[in-house]
Each structure stands twice: as structure tokens, then as C-alpha cells.
């Protein structure tokens, strides 16, 4: 039996004892005391009432036990801990142990399995996958470890010790997982591992696991900050409006028409934080509106005399925020000479497309251009190209950093599709004259890269 199942039984039993036993013994004590001291004068009615009271207390205890079944600490599909109970359990373990490791295991193709084979088969895959992982660990003499579901096909395991103790074992396990099949359904796994040498706070550890798994975690100097220090540094930088703007020219037929802004936060000792590091903190803390307002305000106030269009990456969450829109519109009306472009990108499709278009129209009426970034990276970018009233689309650099024959065909198709919808196209990261000529021959509207213009630092 898995540790979560054992804990589930213990939890229900303790709940019943905690709530029912005191009532039962209080009733029994009251009846016993009355019988001992007043048995000669007691009427038949008392005995009848005593029996009813005892029956009621027994019934209440059974009811409490039954109700305990509605309070679950395990997931019904996988028999692993629920996220809430897993977090509670792991936090206690991390406090008790000096060295503690947590592992994220993901069924990567769960969405495709649910879509193609049905949700029941998806549940079966999850159940078999977690059982297989637990059996593998048991065969390695590892038992009674907390395991729980986080979301979808994501599971977290907690183990005593440092990650170096488990790296090799999990690498071997996932090599073996390549052969894992459930009823002819191929299952694809991935995993990441971290430990308390990174942080002793569970939320930071879980975030680190996802960063590692998505290959977004790189050991740069700014990322070597303690997660708590990083969070405080980001908050302080936004509070003090301390940041650096770097710009790069974007060309249309050899003429600079756009300046794209790149933002870095300034922290202690004039150290710079890159967006890849601080944006995840800003999103987690719900500071995206404050951050975007800070950047847009500085651009409008300090660069309104620039002839080129100033392009700024903006969180779609901010665009859909009433406070942000109200303040930005007021500033744009006051500084109507400032030509601006908002670059948006998000992985999840915003379903209320009519409201989104109304927001974009109100901005476009004030002269703001709207660009969707990274076309081709996720399906949302294509849906926004189709459904949103936008001006420009920028292709994902995956296709443009290597202008091979295959990628040329894809880029050409993207370009034709965008132009057919009346949307202009933009390619970045151009490193040589040959690539520039190829893209110009295709009819790409805007081209950007170090070959064409260096970065300009603006404090």
C-alpha cells in the first residue's frame, strides 16, 4: 500500500476519534454516574432516555466516520496525495530535514492521450504511471515517500537527502520509461530534480522544477540569487522604478522605422536582472500591471520626441486591466506625439475575443500599433492572427535563426498568410547580409538584428 493510501486511512480514523469518542465517553460517564448514585429512585423513563442517548451517540460517531469519507487527502484516480495535502506534508519534511530532494515527474503527452483515446484511458494511464514509478522506487529500497498530483499529468515526489543521491537512479528510470505502454498507448515521461540547497521554501523549489524541465533555467549570475532575495530585489526595483532600457532599430527597406525596447531591472550594486529571470517573479506576485505602467510611463515621458515607433513588450493581462488602460490612455492623449507599439504574447487563448478586440481598437484609435509576437511557437499565436485586429506579427526565432530551405518555406507561408489578412510581418535576429536579402526577397516588411543595428543603451 502506498504512503498516501495509508495516510488517508489514518486521517479518517483520527478524525472519527477526535470528534466522536469524547461525546461517547461523556454520555457513558453521565449515565454511569447517575446509575451509581441514584439507582433506587430512577424511573423506567430514565432507562428509556439513557438508551436513546447512547444510541444517538453511537449513531453520531458512525455519522462522523461516514462524513470523513468526504474529506479526502488522496486523489481518486492515482491514489496519491492531493496537492493541498502534499504541500502540507512536504513543508513539514523540509523543516525537519536538513537535506531534502523533490522530483517533478510529468506525463508529457497526457493531453494528446485524453484527446485521442478519451479521458477514461487518460485516467488509466495516470494510475498505471504512478503505480509504475512507485514500484520502481520500492525496488530500489525506497518506501514511505510522499507523492502527490500537482496538476494534470504532473506529480511531485519528496525524498530524504541531496539530489546527487538520486540523479543517476532517475536517469536510469526514465531510460526504462521509454518502453512504458498502457494498453498499446505510448506514454512519454519527463522529469526534473532539485533540493534544499536551492531554497528551503517549497514554492520556490516547485517553480525551480518547472524551470529546469522547460529548459529555461540557466545558471547565470543573477539567477544564482537566493529566490527570496530575488523576489525582494524585484519588488524593490519596481517600487523605486529602477530599470534600464536598451533599444534596437528595426528596418523597413533600409530605413529605421521602429525601436524595440528591452528592459532590465537594476538591483543592488547596479546589478542588472534580465526579463527571463524577473518576469516569472513579477507574474507570480501579480505585479505585471505595476511593471508595465512603470515602463510605458518612462517611454512616453522621456522618448516622446523620437521619430521612430517605440515598441514595448506588454503583458496581455495588463492590456485587459481597467486601471492600466485608463492611465495609459490619459498619457497617450496628453503626449499624442509619441508613436508606440505594444508587443503581446501569451500561451493560453483569451476566449472573449470581442472584448479583446474592443480594447485593442480603443488603443489603435489613439495611434498605438499592436503586434503579436512569436508566431509559430504555440497555437495561440495563429488564433490571434486569425481573430484579433492587429497590425504586425513577428515570427518565432526558431524558424528565423536558421534560414534553411525548409524554414524558408515555412517563413514564406507565414508571410503569405499574414499578408492575406492585412497584417505586416517582422523577423528578428538577422546576423548576415545573405539572410537579409532572402527575407527582403520574400517580402518581409520589417527586419531586425545585430547585422543591421547594434543595441543602444538608454539609462
N, C-alpha and C positions, 0 to 999 in steps of 0.2 A: 504493500500500500504506500502511495506517495505521501510525503510530508504534508502537503495541503489537505489531502483527504483525512489524515489523522487529526490535523488541527481543526478541521471542520467538525468532526465528531466531538472533540474535546470542547470546542467553543459552545456547541449546542447543549452539551451536558452541564457545563459550568453555568450557562445561562439559566437553565432549569433549576439547578440547585440554588443559585443566588437569589432567584425570585420566588421559588415555590417552597423550599424547605423551611425558611423562617415562619411562613404562615402556617404550615402543617404542624410544626412543633409548638407554636403559640397556641393553636387550637387544642392540641392534645394536652398541653400543660394546664390550660384553663379548665378543661373537662376533668382531668385527673384531680386537680386541687379541689374542685367543687365536690367531687365524689368522696374524697377522703374526709373532708371537714363537715359536710352536710348531708351525708348519705341517708341519715334517719328521717330527715324532713323533706327530702326531694320527692316531687310528684312524678307521675308517669309522663307528664308533659315534658319535663326536663330531659328525660331519657330520649324522647322522640326528637326534641330540638337538638340535643347533642349529636345524635346520629346524623341528622340533616346537616349540621355544621361540619362534621367530619367528612361526610360525603362531598359536601361543597368544596372543602379544602383540597380533597383528593382530585376532584374534577378540575379545580383551578390549576393545580400543579400539572396535570395532564395537558390542560389547555396551553399553559406556558411552554411546555415541551413541544407541543404541536406548532405553536406560533414561532418557536425558534427555528423551524424549518424554513420560514420566510426570510430569515436573516442569514444570507449566505456570505461566506468568505472565500468560496471557491467558484470558479467558472463551470457552468453545467456542461459545456462542450468538452473541455480539456481536463477537467478535474484539477486545474492549477489554481493558485490564488487569484482573486480579483485584484485589480490594480490598487485599490484603496488599501486592502489588507497587506498586499505585498510591500507597498511603500512603508506601511507602519512596521512591518516585520524587518525590512532591510535597514530602516533608520535605527532600530534597536540594535541590530547586529553590528552596524558600523560604529555605534557608540561604544559597544562592548569590546570590539576587536581593534587592535592597532593596525593590522593589515587585513584588508578585505577586498575582494575582487567581485565585480559584476560583469556579466556577459549578456549581450543582446543577440538573440537568435531570431532570424526573420525567414518566414516562408515567402520568398520573393514573388512567386507567381500566383499568390492566393487569389488576387483579383481576376486573373485570367481563368483560374480553375472554377471560381464561383460563376463567372460569366458563361463559360463553355460547358461545364459539367453540372452546374446547379449548386445552390447553397448547401444542400444536404451532403453532397460529396465534398464540398469545401470544408464543412464541419468534420467530416470523417477524416480528411487529410490532416486537419489540425490536431485531432485527437490522436491519430496514429503517429504524427510527427513528434508531439510532446512525449508520448509514451516511448518512442524510439530513443529520443535524447536522454530521457531518464534512465532507461535500461542500459544505455551505453555508459553513462556515468556510474551507475551501480556496478557494472562490470569492472570499472576502474577503482572499485572500493570507495566510491564517493556516494554517501547516502544522507538522508535527512537534510537536504538543502532546500531553501526557499526557491520556488519557481512560480511565476505568475504571468498572466497575459497583460500586455500594456495596451495594445490596440490591434485590431485586425490579425495579421499573422506575425506580430511582434511579441516575443517573450523575453523575460529577463530572469537570469539565474544568479543567485548570490552564493559565493564560496569563500571559505576562510583562507587567508594567505594572500600572497602577491600574485600579480598576473603572470610573472615569469614561471610560476609553478604550473600554470595551466596552458600556456601558449601552444606548446608542442602537441599536447593532448587534443586540443580543439582543432588544430590544423589537420591532424590525422583523422579526427572525427568527420570533418567536413569534406575530406577527400573520399571517405567512405560514403558520405551522404549523396555523392554523385550517382550512386546506384539505388537510391531510395525511391520506391514506386509504391503507390497505393491503388490497387485495382486498375493497373495499367495507366494510372495518372502519374506523369512525371512531376516530381516535386523539386524545386530549386531552393537551396538554402544559402544564407549568408550570415556572417557573424562578426561581432566586434567585441573587444575586451578592454577594460580599464580597471584601475584600482584606486585605493585611497591615497596613493602618492600624488595623484592629480588634485583631489579635493576630498574632504570628509563630509561634503554635503551631497545628498542623494540627487537632488535636482540637477546639479552641475555634472555629476557622473553620468546620468542618463543622457543629458544633452551632448556630452562628450562622446558617448557611444554612437549616437546618431551622426555626429560629425565625422567620426572615424569611418563608419560604414558607408557614408556617401562620398568618401574620399575628399572631404572638404577640410579635414584637419591637417594642418601642416605646422611643423614646429618652428614658426617664426618667432622673433624676439617678442613681439607684442602679444603673441598667443602663449608665451611662457609665463605671463602674469597669472597669479593666483586668480581663479574665477571670481572670487568675492572682490578682490582688488580691481579686476577688470570691470565688474559691474559698477563699483563705486566711482571708478575713473570716468566711465561713460556718463553717468549721472552728473558728475561734477563738470565735465566738459560741456554738456548741454546747458546746464544751469548757468555757467559762465560764458556761454556762447563762444567757446574756444575751439576753432577749427581752421583748417587750411583748404583753400580752393586751388586746384590745378586745372588748367584748361587746355584743350587741344582743338585745332582748327579742323573743320570738316569741309570738303571741297565739292563744288559743283562746276564742272568744266574748268578746272584750274583756278577757280575763284573761291576764296574762303567765304562761306555764307552762314556757317554755324560754328559756335564754340561750345563744345561739350564740357561740362563741369564734373570734376572728380573730387570727392570730399574725403578729407582725413581729419579725424578728431585729434586735438592737441591735449596731451595729459602732462603729468609731472615731468619736469626737466625737458620740456619741449619735445617729448617723445610723440610720435605720430601713430595713430591707430588706423588701419585700413578698413574699408567697409566690410570686407569678408569676416573681420573679427568683431566689429562693434554692431553691425546690423542685427545679428541674432540676439544680442543683448537688448537692443532698442525694441525689437519686436516682442521679446519675452516680457519686458517691463511695461509695454503699452505706451512707449514714448515716441512712436513714429510721427504723430501729429506735431509734437513739440519740435522734433528734429527737422521735419520738412519745413515747418514755418520758419525756423531759425535760418535755414539755408536760403529759402526763397526771399525772405526779407533782406538778407545781406546782398543777394544778387540784384534785387530791384533797387535798393538804395545806393549801391556802390558801382554797379555796372550798367546803369540805365542809358548811358551815353554811347555804349558800344554799338557799332553799326550792324554787326552780325547778330543772328538769333542766338540767345543763350539757352542751351539745352541742359535740363536738370533732371536726374532720376527722382521720381516721386512715388511714394507708396500708394497703391490704389486705395488702401484703407483711408489714407489722408484725403484723397480726392473725394471720397464718399462721406467725409466728415463735415457736418454743417459749420462748425467753428472754423475749420481750416478754409473752407470755401469762402465764407463770409469775409475773413480777414484778407485773403489773397485778392478777392475781387475789389475790395476797398483800395488796396495798394495799387493794383493794376489801373484802376480808374484815375488815381492821383498821379501815377507815373506812366501815363499812356504811351510815352515814347519808348519804353522798354519792350523789346521784342523777345518773347520767351517761348520755349518748347518744354513740355512735360513728357518725360520718357517713363512709360509704365511697363511693369512686368509682374505677372503672378501665375502661379501654377494651377490654382483652382478657378474654375469658370464662375463668374458672378451671374446668377440666373436672372436677376431683374434687369434685363438688358435695356429696357425702355427708360428706367430711371437713370441708368449709367449714361445713356446717350443724351438725356436731358442735362445732366451735369456737364458732360463734355461740350455740349452745344453752348451752354452758358459761358464756359471758358473760351471757346473758339470765337464767340461773339465779341470778346474782349481782346482778340488778337492772339490768343495762346494756341500754338500748334500742339497736336497730340501725336506721339509716336509710341508704337508697341515694339518692345524690344524682344530679341532672341526668337524670331520666327523660326519654327522648325525644332525648337528644343522640347516643347510639350504641346499637346493637342490644344490647350487653351489659346495659344498664340494664333492658331489657324481660325478658331472660333471667333476670336476678337477681330481678326482681319475681315472675317465674313460679316459679323454682326455690328461691330462698333463703327461709329462715324469718326474715323481717324484720318490723319494727314500723311503719316510716314510709317513705314515698318522697317526695322533693322534686322538683318538675318543673324542667326546664331553663328558664333565664330567657329563652331565645329565644322561648318561647311566652307567657310571662307578662309581659314588659316592655311588650307592646303587646296589650291586650285587645280586639283587633278581632273582628268577627263570626266570621271563620274560625278565629282562635286560640281563641276561646271554645268553639267546637265541639270542637276538639282537646283542650283542657283538661278539658272536661266528659267526654269519652270516657276520658281518662286517669284521671280521678277515679272514674268508674263501674267501670273495670277494676280499680283498686287496691282499692276498697271490696268488690268481689265476692270478692277474695282475703283479705279481713280485714285489709288494710293501710291505715293512715291516710295522709292526703295533706297536703302542705306546699307553700306558694307564697311566694316571697320577692320583694323589690324592688317593694313596693306604694307608690305615690307619691301617691295621692289617694283621697278618700272614695268616689268612683264605682267605682273598681276594687275597693276593699274590699267594697262592697255586692254587686257582681257575683259575686265569689268566695264570699262568705258564702251567697248565694242558690243557688250551685251545690252547696254542702255541703262545701267545702274545710275540712279540720279545723284546720290551722294557717296563720296569715298573718303575714308579716314585712315590714318596710320602714321607710324614714325617716319616712313619714307617721304611722306608729304609734308609733315609738320611736327616739330618737337612739342613736348609738354611745356606749358607756361605756368610757372608758379606764381600765384597771387595771394598775398597774405591779407 
